[in-house]
Amino acid sequence: MALALGPEVLIADEPTTALDVTVQAQILELLAEIQADVDMGVVLITHDLAVAAEIADDLVVMYAGRVVESGATADVLGDPQHPYTQGLFQSVPSAERRGQDLPAIPGTPPDLMRLPSGCPFRPRCPHAHDRCVTERPALQPAPGELRFGACHLLDQPLSPEGAAR
């Protein structure tokens, strides 16, 4: 039904959630085929970084309803700049961490009706400082071509381990 009127853009919100990997692959392949056949853009909303890494050209990471980082998928996943993106990336299981506990982002997501002052990620951020309490970071150019981020620490990017470089 979503394709009946020939849209220029299809918004697919979690189309592969709770599907086994075989069916998931079939759905993603079908989306790619349809996209190519009708020259249509696809906005894929997902929590699955592996799916995003496989099929997305560009990636937008959101927290509390706001963009915190965006850019080419390979750039964002290869060198995450925002502490939230880093936390997401670190929590993905990998062969290198087999048998180890996965790191988790501390705390809980904020109540969207009562966002904290300043940066919405501040209560969960290991790098929060005084400016984060009073000033919400604006989306601004980040290191790399066509990358953007919303963090006061972008002038001193963080390594994937979370320490300032």
Secondary structure, DSSP 4 states (H G I P E B T S, - for coil): -TTTT--SEEEEESTTTT--HHHHHHHHHHHHHHHHHHT-EEEEE-S-HHHHHHH-SEEEEEETTEEEEEEEHHHHHHS--SHHHHHHHHTS--GGGTTSPPP---S-PPPTTSPPSS-TTGGG-TT--HHHHH-PPPPEE-SSTT-EE--TTTTSPBPTTS-B-
